[in-house]
Amino acid sequence: MLRIIVELVPGGYEPAKRELARAELGNISDLAEVSDYQIRANEGPNPLTTASAWQRTGRIENYPRNQSVWELVERAAAWCSNQPASA
């Protein structure tokens, strides 16, 4: 499983950090060269945009595993950014 945690650390002050969002990805293709992943993600409420908190599950498909992990993080972030705040 790959876990992505987005934290806000105001001014770099660790005691004030708070989690804004999280995504967990699990390979569901038996670690094939081109794999599919189950994604479970959530994001807290955003008072700046008035967006509500949300949580969703879905899939990231056809990911070539011979790439940097940052490519998978990018695909996960793109999937998350396309999720409606209320559904």
Rosetta constraint file for C-alpha pairs under 8 A:
AtomPair CA 1 CA 24 HARMONIC 6.67 0.50
AtomPair CA 1 CA 25 HARMONIC 5.49 0.50
AtomPair CA 1 CA 26 HARMONIC 4.59 0.50
AtomPair CA 1 CA 27 HARMONIC 6.93 0.50
AtomPair CA 2 CA 24 HARMONIC 5.65 0.50
AtomPair CA 2 CA 25 HARMONIC 5.08 0.50
AtomPair CA 2 CA 26 HARMONIC 6.56 0.50
AtomPair CA 3 CA 22 HARMONIC 7.29 0.50
AtomPair CA 3 CA 23 HARMONIC 5.82 0.50
AtomPair CA 3 CA 24 HARMONIC 4.46 0.50
AtomPair CA 3 CA 25 HARMONIC 6.45 0.50
AtomPair CA 4 CA 22 HARMONIC 5.58 0.50
AtomPair CA 4 CA 23 HARMONIC 5.11 0.50
AtomPair CA 4 CA 24 HARMONIC 6.30 0.50
AtomPair CA 4 CA 73 HARMONIC 7.65 0.50
AtomPair CA 5 CA 19 HARMONIC 7.14 0.50
AtomPair CA 5 CA 20 HARMONIC 7.88 0.50
AtomPair CA 5 CA 21 HARMONIC 6.08 0.50
AtomPair CA 5 CA 22 HARMONIC 4.55 0.50
AtomPair CA 5 CA 23 HARMONIC 6.64 0.50
AtomPair CA 6 CA 19 HARMONIC 5.96 0.50
AtomPair CA 6 CA 20 HARMONIC 5.58 0.50
AtomPair CA 6 CA 21 HARMONIC 5.14 0.50
AtomPair CA 6 CA 22 HARMONIC 6.13 0.50
AtomPair CA 7 CA 17 HARMONIC 6.49 0.50
AtomPair CA 7 CA 18 HARMONIC 5.49 0.50
AtomPair CA 7 CA 19 HARMONIC 4.33 0.50
AtomPair CA 7 CA 20 HARMONIC 5.48 0.50
AtomPair CA 7 CA 21 HARMONIC 7.21 0.50
AtomPair CA 8 CA 17 HARMONIC 5.44 0.50
AtomPair CA 8 CA 18 HARMONIC 5.44 0.50
AtomPair CA 8 CA 19 HARMONIC 6.36 0.50
AtomPair CA 8 CA 20 HARMONIC 6.72 0.50
AtomPair CA 9 CA 13 HARMONIC 5.89 0.50
AtomPair CA 9 CA 14 HARMONIC 5.94 0.50
AtomPair CA 9 CA 16 HARMONIC 6.26 0.50
AtomPair CA 9 CA 17 HARMONIC 4.28 0.50
AtomPair CA 9 CA 18 HARMONIC 6.76 0.50
AtomPair CA 10 CA 14 HARMONIC 7.77 0.50
AtomPair CA 10 CA 16 HARMONIC 6.45 0.50
AtomPair CA 10 CA 17 HARMONIC 6.54 0.50
AtomPair CA 13 CA 17 HARMONIC 6.97 0.50
AtomPair CA 20 CA 43 HARMONIC 5.95 0.50
AtomPair CA 20 CA 44 HARMONIC 5.64 0.50
AtomPair CA 21 CA 41 HARMONIC 7.53 0.50
AtomPair CA 21 CA 42 HARMONIC 5.62 0.50
AtomPair CA 21 CA 43 HARMONIC 4.16 0.50
AtomPair CA 21 CA 44 HARMONIC 6.21 0.50
AtomPair CA 22 CA 41 HARMONIC 5.59 0.50
AtomPair CA 22 CA 42 HARMONIC 5.53 0.50
AtomPair CA 22 CA 43 HARMONIC 6.55 0.50
AtomPair CA 23 CA 39 HARMONIC 6.74 0.50
AtomPair CA 23 CA 40 HARMONIC 5.61 0.50
AtomPair CA 23 CA 41 HARMONIC 4.08 0.50
AtomPair CA 23 CA 42 HARMONIC 6.51 0.50
AtomPair CA 23 CA 76 HARMONIC 7.65 0.50
AtomPair CA 24 CA 39 HARMONIC 5.67 0.50
AtomPair CA 24 CA 40 HARMONIC 5.28 0.50
AtomPair CA 24 CA 41 HARMONIC 6.31 0.50
AtomPair CA 25 CA 37 HARMONIC 5.96 0.50
AtomPair CA 25 CA 38 HARMONIC 5.56 0.50
AtomPair CA 25 CA 39 HARMONIC 4.53 0.50
AtomPair CA 25 CA 40 HARMONIC 6.57 0.50
AtomPair CA 26 CA 37 HARMONIC 5.30 0.50
AtomPair CA 26 CA 38 HARMONIC 5.25 0.50
AtomPair CA 26 CA 39 HARMONIC 6.66 0.50
AtomPair CA 27 CA 31 HARMONIC 6.40 0.50
AtomPair CA 27 CA 35 HARMONIC 6.79 0.50
AtomPair CA 27 CA 36 HARMONIC 6.04 0.50
AtomPair CA 27 CA 37 HARMONIC 4.47 0.50
AtomPair CA 27 CA 38 HARMONIC 6.52 0.50
AtomPair CA 28 CA 35 HARMONIC 7.25 0.50
AtomPair CA 28 CA 36 HARMONIC 5.72 0.50
AtomPair CA 28 CA 37 HARMONIC 5.42 0.50
AtomPair CA 28 CA 38 HARMONIC 6.55 0.50
AtomPair CA 29 CA 35 HARMONIC 5.25 0.50
AtomPair CA 29 CA 36 HARMONIC 5.61 0.50
AtomPair CA 29 CA 37 HARMONIC 7.39 0.50
AtomPair CA 30 CA 35 HARMONIC 7.82 0.50
AtomPair CA 31 CA 35 HARMONIC 6.36 0.50
AtomPair CA 32 CA 65 HARMONIC 7.77 0.50
AtomPair CA 33 CA 64 HARMONIC 5.93 0.50
AtomPair CA 33 CA 65 HARMONIC 5.48 0.50
AtomPair CA 33 CA 66 HARMONIC 7.09 0.50
AtomPair CA 34 CA 62 HARMONIC 5.44 0.50
AtomPair CA 34 CA 63 HARMONIC 5.20 0.50
AtomPair CA 34 CA 64 HARMONIC 4.28 0.50
AtomPair CA 34 CA 65 HARMONIC 5.88 0.50
AtomPair CA 35 CA 61 HARMONIC 6.54 0.50
AtomPair CA 35 CA 62 HARMONIC 5.34 0.50
AtomPair CA 35 CA 63 HARMONIC 5.11 0.50
AtomPair CA 35 CA 64 HARMONIC 6.39 0.50
AtomPair CA 35 CA 65 HARMONIC 6.82 0.50
AtomPair CA 36 CA 59 HARMONIC 6.94 0.50
AtomPair CA 36 CA 60 HARMONIC 5.69 0.50
AtomPair CA 36 CA 61 HARMONIC 4.24 0.50
AtomPair CA 36 CA 62 HARMONIC 5.56 0.50
AtomPair CA 36 CA 63 HARMONIC 6.27 0.50
AtomPair CA 37 CA 59 HARMONIC 5.52 0.50
AtomPair CA 37 CA 60 HARMONIC 5.06 0.50
AtomPair CA 37 CA 61 HARMONIC 6.26 0.50
AtomPair CA 38 CA 57 HARMONIC 7.24 0.50
AtomPair CA 38 CA 58 HARMONIC 5.88 0.50
AtomPair CA 38 CA 59 HARMONIC 4.63 0.50
AtomPair CA 38 CA 60 HARMONIC 6.51 0.50
AtomPair CA 39 CA 57 HARMONIC 5.47 0.50
AtomPair CA 39 CA 58 HARMONIC 5.22 0.50
AtomPair CA 39 CA 59 HARMONIC 5.51 0.50
AtomPair CA 39 CA 60 HARMONIC 6.94 0.50
AtomPair CA 39 CA 76 HARMONIC 7.67 0.50
AtomPair CA 40 CA 55 HARMONIC 7.44 0.50
AtomPair CA 40 CA 56 HARMONIC 5.83 0.50
AtomPair CA 40 CA 57 HARMONIC 4.32 0.50
AtomPair CA 40 CA 58 HARMONIC 6.60 0.50
AtomPair CA 41 CA 55 HARMONIC 5.55 0.50
AtomPair CA 41 CA 56 HARMONIC 5.51 0.50
AtomPair CA 41 CA 57 HARMONIC 6.35 0.50
AtomPair CA 41 CA 80 HARMONIC 7.05 0.50
AtomPair CA 42 CA 53 HARMONIC 7.43 0.50
AtomPair CA 42 CA 54 HARMONIC 5.46 0.50
AtomPair CA 42 CA 55 HARMONIC 4.00 0.50
AtomPair CA 42 CA 56 HARMONIC 6.41 0.50
AtomPair CA 43 CA 53 HARMONIC 5.55 0.50
AtomPair CA 43 CA 54 HARMONIC 5.52 0.50
AtomPair CA 43 CA 55 HARMONIC 6.55 0.50
AtomPair CA 44 CA 52 HARMONIC 7.09 0.50
AtomPair CA 44 CA 53 HARMONIC 4.32 0.50
AtomPair CA 44 CA 54 HARMONIC 6.65 0.50
AtomPair CA 45 CA 50 HARMONIC 7.33 0.50
AtomPair CA 45 CA 51 HARMONIC 5.74 0.50
AtomPair CA 45 CA 52 HARMONIC 4.56 0.50
AtomPair CA 45 CA 53 HARMONIC 4.12 0.50
AtomPair CA 45 CA 54 HARMONIC 7.69 0.50
AtomPair CA 46 CA 50 HARMONIC 5.55 0.50
AtomPair CA 46 CA 51 HARMONIC 5.15 0.50
AtomPair CA 46 CA 52 HARMONIC 6.52 0.50
AtomPair CA 46 CA 53 HARMONIC 7.37 0.50
AtomPair CA 47 CA 51 HARMONIC 6.77 0.50
AtomPair CA 51 CA 85 HARMONIC 5.86 0.50
AtomPair CA 52 CA 85 HARMONIC 5.51 0.50
AtomPair CA 52 CA 86 HARMONIC 6.64 0.50
AtomPair CA 53 CA 85 HARMONIC 6.44 0.50
AtomPair CA 53 CA 86 HARMONIC 7.80 0.50
AtomPair CA 54 CA 84 HARMONIC 7.96 0.50
AtomPair CA 54 CA 85 HARMONIC 5.59 0.50
AtomPair CA 54 CA 86 HARMONIC 6.62 0.50
AtomPair CA 56 CA 83 HARMONIC 7.86 0.50
AtomPair CA 60 CA 75 HARMONIC 7.46 0.50
AtomPair CA 60 CA 76 HARMONIC 7.34 0.50
AtomPair CA 60 CA 79 HARMONIC 7.82 0.50
AtomPair CA 63 CA 72 HARMONIC 7.41 0.50
AtomPair CA 67 CA 71 HARMONIC 6.56 0.50
AtomPair CA 68 CA 72 HARMONIC 7.41 0.50
AtomPair CA 69 CA 73 HARMONIC 6.36 0.50
AtomPair CA 70 CA 74 HARMONIC 5.99 0.50
AtomPair CA 71 CA 75 HARMONIC 6.34 0.50
AtomPair CA 72 CA 76 HARMONIC 6.14 0.50
AtomPair CA 73 CA 77 HARMONIC 6.06 0.50
AtomPair CA 74 CA 78 HARMONIC 6.13 0.50
AtomPair CA 75 CA 79 HARMONIC 6.15 0.50
AtomPair CA 76 CA 80 HARMONIC 6.15 0.50
AtomPair CA 77 CA 81 HARMONIC 6.01 0.50
AtomPair CA 78 CA 82 HARMONIC 6.42 0.50
AtomPair CA 79 CA 83 HARMONIC 6.87 0.50
